[in-house]
């Protein structure tokens, strides 16, 4: 039985992205796009994102990550999109 292939996003967002509700708004955006995965703060001040879903929705999330919520100041987004198999059922904020 063939597996359901989807796009997988691994991203790291740099700039003023902690303390500006970046994780909460990323979760909201990902949920609206029907993506699953997680978002978390890193010790270096960046935010890491792992998202799974249709390629078009992943690309919309990448566009959004370059902007972020209104109080954020995104300086750089490093990301990679690959094909994969869904592992998550929701999009969560992790520690």
Secondary structure, DSSP 8 states (H G I E B T S, - for coil): ----EEEEEEEEEEEE-SSSSHHHHHHHHHHHTT-EEEEEE-TTS-EEEEEEE-HHHHHHHHHHHTT-STT-EEEEEEEEEEEEE---SSEEEE-
